[in-house]
C-alpha cells in the first residue's frame, strides 16, 4: 500500500487555525490508479450531523477530526436527519472554520436513495442524479465536490444513463472524481467499462464491509483490483455489533431509531463477537479497533468510514491505526470465527442488481 505525507502551511491570521501537525499522524493511501489520496480513516456524516445534534457538538468533532489528520468528509443528499440537513450543517462549517482549508479537504456526496417525492426522487436516472448534485452543491455552498457517487444500482435505468450522468458532472466541473456504492462485482465491471469508454473512469467503490459481512471478498475486491479502483468501507463496526456494546447482553432495544438489531443479536452472533473480542484483547485492542484495523490490512479497503458522536469515540477509533498488522494465524482465527451468514447485510439487495 502506498503512503504519502505532507507538511501544512498555516496562516496565523485565521480565526480558527488547524493543528500544525495534522499531517504527521499517519500516511495517506492512494485510491486505485488515480491521483486521489485518502486518510486510512475517513469521517462519515450519516447520522450524527443532522438536526438531531447541536451544531457546536458537530463542530467540535469535525475540528478534532481535521486536527487529527482526517481530511475526508463523506456525505449524501439524504444524510441527516432530516434528509439534506447534514450537507447544510457541513456547508455552514465550510463557510466558517474550513473555508481557508477547502483545497485540503476531500468532500464526497451521493445520490441514489429516496430524497423527494415523485418518480425522479430516487435511484439512478440522469434527471435525478443531475438535479440532486446541483441541490447538494447548493446546500454545501461549494462549486464542486471532490467525489460524487451513484449511491446504488438502479435495475430499471440503463447503466449507460447512470454512468453517463456521472461523466457529465465531471465535465461540468461539479465533481472531480466519481464512484459507485453497493454495486455487485458484475455491475461494477460493467459500470467501469462504460466509464472508460466515456473517458471519465470510476475511481472508487463504497461497499458495506466488515468482519461479519465480508461479501466484497467474494468477487468485488478482485474486480476493483482489475479495474484499478479503490474502495472505502462503510458499516465497519456492523452498526455497533463489533463494539463492546452488546458483549454482555442478549436483549437490546431498537437501535437509536435507525435500524433494529434484534434479529441480528442471535446467540450465534453474540458468540462470534465475544470470540472476536477475546482475540482483540490478545492484540491489545478493543473489538472496534481490531475491526477497523482488519479492514485496513493489505488487499482490503483503501479507507474506512467511521461515524462519531464524540471526540473521545473518534480518538478510540483512530487508535486502531497503532496496530494494523495481522499474523496469518490471527487472520485464520477471524475467518473461522466469522464463517456463516450473520444476517447483517442490509444493502445486499441493492448490490446484487
C-alpha positions in Angstrom: 0.0 0.0 0.0 1.4 3.4 -1.0 1.6 6.2 1.7 2.4 9.8 1.3 3.0 12.6 3.9 2.6 16.3 3.6 3.6 19.4 5.6 1.0 22.1 6.3 1.2 25.8 5.6 -0.5 27.7 8.5 -1.8 31.3 8.4 -1.8 32.8 11.9 -4.4 35.4 10.9 -7.2 32.8 10.6 -10.0 32.9 13.2 -9.6 29.2 13.8 -6.3 27.6 12.9 -6.0 23.9 12.4 -3.2 22.0 14.2 0.2 22.4 12.5 1.0 18.7 12.9 -2.3 17.4 11.3 -0.5 15.6 8.5 2.0 13.9 10.8 -0.3 11.3 12.3 -0.4 8.7 9.5 0.2 8.3 5.8 -2.4 8.8 3.1 -3.4 6.0 0.8 -3.7 6.2 -3.0 -7.1 5.3 -4.4 -6.7 2.8 -7.1 -4.6 4.2 -10.0 -5.9 7.8 -9.6 -4.3 10.9 -8.1 -6.8 10.8 -5.2 -5.4 10.0 -1.8 -7.5 9.4 1.3 -6.7 9.0 5.0 -6.9 5.5 6.3 -9.9 6.6 8.4 -12.5 8.9 7.0 -15.4 10.5 8.7 -19.0 9.7 7.6 -21.7 12.3 8.4 -24.6 9.9 8.0 -26.3 10.1 11.4 -24.6 12.5 13.9 -24.5 15.6 11.8 -28.1 16.4 11.1 -30.5 18.5 13.1 -30.6 15.7 15.8 -27.3 17.1 17.2 -26.3 20.6 18.2 -24.1 22.5 15.8 -21.5 23.1 18.4 -21.1 19.4 19.1 -20.7 18.7 15.4 -18.1 21.5 15.1 -16.1 20.0 17.9 -16.0 16.6 16.3 -15.2 18.0 12.8 -12.4 20.3 14.1 -10.9 17.5 16.1 -11.1 15.1 13.1 -9.2 17.6 10.8 -6.6 18.3 13.5 -6.1 14.5 13.7 -5.4 14.2 10.0 -8.8 13.3 8.7 -9.4 15.5 5.7 -12.1 13.4 4.0 -15.8 14.0 5.0 -18.4 11.8 3.4 -21.9 12.9 2.9 -25.0 12.1 0.7 -28.1 14.0 -0.3 -30.3 12.1 2.2 -28.0 12.3 5.3 -29.5 13.9 8.4 -32.0 13.6 9.9 -33.9 15.2 8.2 -32.6 14.5 4.7 -30.3 17.2 3.5 -29.5 18.6 6.9 -26.1 17.0 7.1 -25.0 18.8 3.9 -26.5 22.1 5.2 -24.7 21.8 8.5 -21.4 20.9 6.9 -21.9 23.8 4.4 -22.2 26.1 7.4 -19.0 24.7 8.8 -17.3 25.3 5.4 -18.3 28.9 5.3 -16.8 29.4 8.7 -14.0 27.2 10.1 -13.0 25.3 7.0 -13.1 27.9 4.3 -9.3 28.5 4.3 -8.8 24.8 4.1 -11.1 23.9 1.2 -8.2 22.8 -1.0 -7.0 20.4 1.6 -10.4 18.7 2.0 -12.0 15.8 0.2 -15.7 16.2 0.3 -17.9 13.5 -1.2 -21.6 13.2 -1.7 -24.0 10.7 -3.4 -27.5 10.3 -4.8 -29.5 7.1 -5.3 -31.7 6.6 -2.3 -35.1 8.3 -1.7 -34.8 12.1 -1.5 -38.0 13.7 -2.7 -41.5 12.6 -3.9 -42.3 11.5 -7.4 -40.6 9.2 -9.9 -37.4 11.3 -10.2 -36.5 11.5 -6.5 -34.7 8.2 -6.2 -32.4 5.6 -7.9 -30.2 6.4 -10.9 -31.9 8.4 -13.7 -30.0 11.2 -15.3 -32.7 13.6 -14.2 -32.4 12.6 -10.5 -28.6 12.5 -10.4 -28.1 15.8 -12.1 -30.8 17.6 -10.0 -29.5 16.0 -6.8 -25.9 17.0 -7.4 -27.0 20.6 -8.0 -29.0 20.6 -4.8 -26.1 19.1 -2.8 -23.7 21.8 -4.1 -26.2 24.5 -3.1 -26.6 23.0 0.4 -22.9 22.7 0.8 -22.2 26.1 -0.7 -19.4 24.9 -3.0 -18.9 24.8 -6.7 -17.8 21.2 -6.8 -17.5 18.1 -4.7 -14.3 16.0 -4.8 -16.1 12.7 -5.2 -19.7 12.1 -6.3 -21.2 8.6 -6.2 -24.1 6.7 -7.7 -25.4 5.6 -4.3 -26.9 2.3 -5.5 -27.5 0.4 -8.7 -30.8 1.1 -10.5 -32.2 -2.1 -12.0 -34.6 -0.2 -14.3 -32.5 2.6 -15.7 -29.9 1.7 -18.3 -26.4 1.7 -16.7 -25.2 3.8 -19.6 -27.6 6.6 -18.4 -26.4 6.5 -14.8 -22.7 6.4 -15.6 -23.3 9.0 -18.3 -24.7 11.4 -15.7 -21.5 10.9 -13.6 -19.4 11.7 -16.6 -21.4 14.8 -17.3 -20.9 16.0 -13.7 -17.1 15.7 -14.1 -17.2 17.5 -17.5 -19.3 20.3 -16.0 -16.8 20.7 -13.2 -19.3 19.7 -10.5 -17.3 16.7 -9.4 -13.5 16.0 -9.6 -13.9 12.2 -9.3 -16.8 9.8 -9.5 -17.6 6.4 -8.0 -20.3 3.9 -7.1 -21.7 2.4 -4.0 -23.2 -1.0 -3.2 -22.8 -2.3 -6.8 -22.1 -6.1 -7.2 -18.9 -7.2 -8.8 -20.6 -7.9 -12.1 -22.3 -4.5 -12.2 -19.1 -2.8 -11.1 -17.2 -4.3 -14.1 -20.0 -3.1 -16.4 -20.0 0.4 -15.0 -16.3 0.7 -15.1 -16.2 -0.3 -18.8 -18.9 2.3 -19.7 -17.0 4.9 -17.7 -13.7 4.2 -19.5 -15.4 4.5 -22.9 -16.8 7.9 -21.9 -13.3 9.0 -20.7 -14.2 9.5 -17.1 -13.0 6.5 -15.1 -14.7 5.4 -11.9 -12.0 5.6 -9.2 -13.7 4.3 -6.0 -16.4 1.9 -4.8 -18.1 2.3 -1.4 -19.4 -1.0 -0.1 -20.7 -2.2 3.2 -17.9 -4.3 4.6 -16.9 -5.6 8.0 -15.8 -8.9 9.6 -19.3 -10.1 10.0 -20.2 -9.1 6.4 -17.2 -9.8 4.1 -19.3 -10.2 0.9 -16.9 -8.0 -1.0 -14.2 -10.7 -0.7 -16.2 -13.0 -2.9 -15.5 -11.2 -6.2 -15.8 -7.5 -5.7 -12.3 -6.8 -4.3 -10.9 -8.8 -7.2 -12.9 -6.7 -9.7 -11.7 -3.5 -8.1 -8.1 -4.6 -8.4 -8.6 -5.5 -12.1 -10.3 -2.2 -12.7 -7.7 -0.3 -10.7 -10.3 1.2 -8.4 -10.0 1.9 -4.7 -12.6 1.1 -2.0 -13.9 2.8 1.2 -15.8 0.6 3.6 -18.9 1.7 5.4 -20.5 0.0 8.4 -17.1 -1.2 9.6 -18.5 -1.9 13.0 -21.7 -3.6 11.8 -24.0 -0.9 13.3 -22.4 -1.4 16.7 -22.2 -5.2 16.8 -18.4 -5.1 16.5 -18.1 -2.9 19.6 -18.3 -3.7 23.3 -21.9 -2.5 23.4 -23.5 -5.9 23.2 -20.9 -8.3 24.6 -22.7 -8.8 27.9 -26.3 -9.0 26.8 -28.8 -10.9 24.7 -31.5 -8.3 24.9 -31.4 -4.9 23.1 -33.9 -2.2 22.4 -34.2 -0.8 18.9 -31.0 0.8 17.8 -31.4 4.6 18.1 -34.5 4.6 15.9 -32.3 3.9 12.8 -32.3 0.1 12.4 -33.3 -2.7 14.7 -30.5 -5.1 15.6 -32.8 -7.5 17.4 -32.8 -10.0 14.6 -29.0 -10.0 14.4 -28.5 -10.4 18.2 -28.7 -14.1 17.9 -26.8 -16.4 20.3 -24.6 -17.4 17.3 -23.7 -13.9 16.5 -23.1 -13.0 20.2 -20.8 -16.0 20.4 -18.9 -14.7 17.4 -18.4 -11.2 18.7 -17.3 -12.5 22.1 -14.7 -14.7 20.5 -13.5 -11.8 18.3 -13.3 -9.6 21.5 -11.0 -12.2 23.1 -8.7 -12.1 20.1 -8.8 -8.3 20.1 -7.7 -8.2 23.8 -4.8 -10.5 23.0 -3.8 -7.9 20.4 -4.1 -5.1 22.9 -7.1 -3.6 21.1 -10.7 -3.1 21.6 -13.1 -5.1 19.4 -13.9 -1.9 17.4 -10.2 -1.1 16.9 -9.5 -4.6 15.7 -12.5 -4.5 13.3 -11.2 -1.2 11.8 -7.6 -2.5 11.6 -8.7 -5.7 9.9 -10.3 -3.6 7.1 -7.1 -1.8 6.5 -4.9 -4.8 6.1 -3.2 -5.4 2.8 -5.6 -6.2 0.0 -8.7 -4.9 1.7 -10.1 -1.4 1.9 -8.3 1.8 1.0 -10.1 3.8 3.7 -12.6 3.0 6.4 -15.7 5.3 7.0 -16.5 5.7 10.7 -19.2 7.7 12.4 -18.5 9.6 15.6 -20.7 11.0 18.3 -17.8 12.5 20.4 -14.2 13.3 20.1 -13.5 10.5 22.6 -15.1 8.0 20.3 -13.2 9.4 17.3 -9.9 9.0 19.2 -10.6 5.5 20.2 -11.2 4.5 16.6 -8.1 6.4 15.4 -6.1 4.3 17.9 -6.8 1.3 15.6 -4.0 2.7 13.4 -1.5 1.8 16.0 -1.7 -1.9 15.0 -3.0 -2.8 11.6 -0.7 -5.8 11.1 -2.2 -9.3 11.4 -0.4 -12.6 11.6 -1.5 -15.5 9.4 -2.8 -17.2 12.5 -4.9 -14.3 13.5 -6.5 -13.9 10.1 -7.3 -17.6 10.1 -8.9 -17.3 13.5 -11.0 -14.4 12.4 -12.1 -16.3 9.3 -13.0 -19.4 11.4 -14.9 -17.3 14.0 -16.9 -15.3 11.4 -17.8 -18.1 9.0 -21.5 -18.4 8.2 -24.2 -15.7 7.4 -24.6 -13.2 10.3 -27.7 -11.8 8.5 -26.5 -8.2 8.7 -26.0 -7.3 5.0 -28.9 -4.8 4.8 -27.6 -3.4 1.5 -27.3 -6.8 -0.3 -30.4 -6.3 -2.4 -29.0 -3.0 -3.8 -25.7 -4.6 -4.6 -27.0 -7.7 -6.4 -28.5 -5.6 -9.2 
